[in-house]
């Protein structure tokens, strides 16, 4: 009986050990807080230079309404600024961790342009680099915290890359077409967004706390705001960049 009891006890210990070994780590603490706002633009809207794609007729043919222009500054019809990367710079608990999403973020090369021009990704998440043009592209990531890369894509194809450290921002460019530029923000969490056609952004699911929110623009630099959220409330944080 003593031996049977020992065996039974050993089985319980093994079962508990197996359960502990297979148990998934708890998900990061999420909240119901939201920070949203708009990125305004003041001053005279700059005239962006046109891009001559004569050397790539396949790409040039995709712009029938008007010739493409440089994307460094895009002022929306309502006087707001597009392509501003807005993210939580600080304020999350030191213990906060967020697993990388299973699905990739896609960067497409179509019409000899990057789509989107500004984007965000989490550490460890896959970046799917797609060549929809079917002509030679060579994407170069001028990363500093992460390892730089240089990938040649001679035809319709998709390549995959990941980043293992936070970095705001990583410059992306094409070594074949000098006008092709994009910017990538790499973060250890999902609290980021990019201002769109109406200049707005939204950061959802924030745990209660006081945060430093940073807005980054490739030509106009950065601005910060301090915002406190509690419970499921929504707070507003607007930014304004002025023409130079």
SULBEL-V427082 format. One record per residue. RES is the residue in three letters. PHI is phi as a letter, one per 40 degrees, with the letter a starting at -180 (NA if undefined). PSI is psi in degrees with one decimal (NA if undefined). D_CENTER is the distance of its C-alpha to the mean C-alpha in Angstrom with 1 decimal. Layout:
RES/PHI/PSI/D_CENTER
RES/PHI/PSI/D_CENTER
This chain:
UNK/NA/-36.9/62.7
UNK/c/-39.6/61.3
UNK/c/-40.3/59.6
UNK/c/-41.2/58.2
UNK/c/-39.0/56.8
UNK/c/-41.9/55.1
UNK/c/-43.2/53.6
UNK/c/-43.2/52.3
UNK/c/-40.4/50.8
UNK/c/-39.1/49.1
UNK/c/-39.5/47.6
UNK/c/-43.9/46.2
UNK/c/-43.4/44.7
UNK/c/-41.2/43.2
UNK/c/-43.5/41.8
UNK/c/-40.1/40.2
UNK/c/-40.6/38.8
UNK/c/-40.7/37.3
UNK/c/-41.5/35.8
UNK/c/-37.4/34.2
UNK/c/-35.7/33.0
UNK/c/-11.6/31.4
UNK/c/132.7/29.9
UNK/c/149.5/26.2
UNK/c/148.0/24.6
UNK/c/146.1/24.1
UNK/c/155.8/20.8
UNK/c/147.0/19.1
UNK/c/124.3/20.8
UNK/b/155.3/19.3
UNK/b/-174.3/20.7
UNK/b/11.4/21.2
UNK/c/145.5/20.1
UNK/b/136.9/17.9
UNK/b/123.6/16.9
UNK/b/164.3/16.6
UNK/i/-170.8/17.7
UNK/b/154.6/17.8
UNK/b/108.9/17.2
UNK/c/158.6/20.7
UNK/b/132.4/22.1
UNK/b/151.8/25.6
UNK/g/-170.7/28.0
UNK/c/128.2/28.7
UNK/c/126.1/26.0
UNK/c/149.2/25.8
UNK/c/115.5/27.0
UNK/c/140.6/24.5
UNK/c/147.4/26.3
UNK/c/153.5/26.8
UNK/b/124.0/25.7
UNK/c/110.1/28.6
UNK/b/26.1/27.9
UNK/d/-35.0/31.5
UNK/c/-15.0/31.1
UNK/b/78.9/28.9
UNK/d/-30.0/30.9
UNK/c/-38.0/28.9
UNK/c/-42.7/25.8
UNK/d/-35.5/28.0
UNK/c/-15.9/29.6
UNK/c/-7.1/26.5
UNK/b/81.0/26.8
UNK/c/-31.4/30.0
UNK/c/-42.4/29.6
UNK/a/152.3/28.7
UNK/c/147.5/27.7
UNK/c/151.7/24.0
UNK/b/163.1/23.2
UNK/d/140.5/20.8
UNK/b/10.4/17.4
UNK/c/-36.0/17.1
UNK/b/118.0/18.3
UNK/b/108.9/18.3
UNK/c/123.7/20.5
UNK/c/165.9/20.8
UNK/c/-27.4/24.3
UNK/c/13.7/24.3
UNK/g/19.8/23.8
UNK/b/172.4/20.1
UNK/b/128.4/17.3
UNK/c/166.7/14.5
UNK/g/37.7/11.1
UNK/b/125.3/11.0
UNK/c/118.6/7.9
UNK/b/130.1/9.5
UNK/a/162.4/9.2
UNK/c/112.5/12.0
UNK/c/-37.8/13.3
UNK/a/163.9/16.4
UNK/h/-17.9/18.8
UNK/c/149.0/17.9
UNK/d/147.3/20.9
UNK/c/-27.8/21.4
UNK/c/-0.5/22.0
UNK/c/128.3/18.7
UNK/b/146.8/17.0
UNK/b/117.6/14.6
UNK/c/148.2/14.9
UNK/c/138.1/12.2
UNK/d/150.1/12.3
UNK/c/-34.9/14.8
UNK/c/155.9/13.2
UNK/c/166.6/11.0
UNK/b/133.2/8.0
UNK/b/131.3/10.2
UNK/b/115.5/10.4
UNK/b/140.7/14.0
UNK/b/103.0/16.6
UNK/b/126.7/19.0
UNK/g/28.4/21.6
UNK/f/38.4/20.7
UNK/b/156.2/17.5
UNK/c/135.1/13.8
UNK/b/115.4/12.4
UNK/c/169.3/10.0
UNK/c/-34.0/10.6
UNK/b/133.1/7.4
UNK/a/165.5/3.9
UNK/b/158.2/0.3
UNK/a/155.4/3.7
UNK/c/153.3/7.0
UNK/d/130.4/9.9
UNK/g/-9.5/12.2
UNK/c/146.2/10.2
UNK/c/137.3/11.3
UNK/b/113.7/9.8
UNK/c/111.9/12.5
UNK/c/109.8/13.6
UNK/b/136.3/16.1
UNK/b/101.4/19.1
UNK/c/-11.2/20.6
UNK/c/-30.2/23.0
UNK/g/12.4/25.3
UNK/b/170.5/26.0
UNK/c/123.0/25.2
UNK/b/151.8/21.7
UNK/b/98.4/20.8
UNK/c/132.2/17.2
UNK/b/125.5/17.1
UNK/b/115.7/14.3
UNK/c/58.6/15.8
UNK/c/156.1/14.3
UNK/b/-51.4/16.5
UNK/c/-34.4/15.7
UNK/c/171.5/14.8
UNK/c/125.7/17.2
UNK/c/158.0/17.0
UNK/a/162.8/17.7
UNK/a/111.9/19.5
UNK/b/127.1/19.9
UNK/c/131.8/22.5
UNK/b/96.8/22.3
UNK/c/-9.7/25.7
UNK/a/-175.0/25.6
UNK/c/118.3/23.7
UNK/a/170.5/21.7
UNK/b/130.7/18.4
UNK/b/157.5/17.4
UNK/b/137.1/15.2
UNK/b/153.0/13.7
UNK/b/162.4/12.3
UNK/b/135.6/11.5
UNK/b/3.0/13.9
UNK/b/148.2/13.2
UNK/c/143.0/10.8
UNK/a/122.1/10.3
UNK/b/106.0/9.3
UNK/b/163.6/9.3
UNK/b/122.5/10.2
UNK/c/132.7/12.3
UNK/b/139.1/12.8
UNK/a/164.1/16.2
UNK/b/126.1/19.0
UNK/c/-13.8/22.3
UNK/c/-39.8/24.2
UNK/b/104.7/23.1
UNK/c/-17.4/22.7
UNK/c/-8.2/21.2
UNK/c/115.8/18.0
UNK/b/145.5/15.0
UNK/a/166.3/11.2
UNK/b/136.3/8.7
UNK/b/126.5/5.8
UNK/b/125.9/4.7
UNK/b/122.4/6.1
UNK/b/155.9/7.6
UNK/c/8.1/10.7
UNK/a/178.7/10.1
UNK/b/10.5/8.5
UNK/c/75.1/9.5
UNK/a/161.4/6.8
UNK/a/170.8/7.0
UNK/b/129.8/7.9
UNK/c/138.6/11.7
UNK/b/-147.5/13.4
UNK/c/-14.0/16.9
UNK/b/8.1/18.5
UNK/g/6.3/16.5
UNK/c/159.9/15.5
UNK/a/158.6/12.8
UNK/a/131.3/13.2
UNK/b/114.6/12.4
UNK/b/159.9/14.6
UNK/g/27.3/16.6
UNK/c/134.1/17.0
UNK/c/157.2/20.0
UNK/d/138.1/22.8
UNK/i/178.8/22.4
UNK/b/125.7/22.0
UNK/b/148.0/18.6
UNK/c/118.9/17.6
UNK/b/128.6/14.8
UNK/b/138.1/13.6
UNK/b/124.5/12.8
UNK/b/133.1/12.0
UNK/b/140.5/13.4
UNK/c/-26.0/14.3
UNK/b/-30.0/17.9
UNK/b/4.8/18.7
UNK/g/-147.3/17.2
UNK/b/155.4/16.1
UNK/b/153.2/17.8
UNK/b/156.5/17.9
UNK/a/146.8/19.5
UNK/b/124.3/21.0
UNK/b/134.5/21.0
UNK/b/128.3/23.0
UNK/b/146.2/22.5
UNK/b/140.9/25.1
UNK/g/-133.5/25.6
UNK/b/22.1/24.2
UNK/c/160.0/24.4
UNK/b/128.4/22.0
UNK/b/153.5/21.7
UNK/b/135.7/21.0
UNK/b/103.4/19.3
UNK/c/150.5/19.7
UNK/b/158.3/18.9
UNK/a/124.6/21.0
UNK/b/140.6/20.7
UNK/b/146.6/24.0
UNK/c/146.8/24.9
UNK/b/NA/26.2
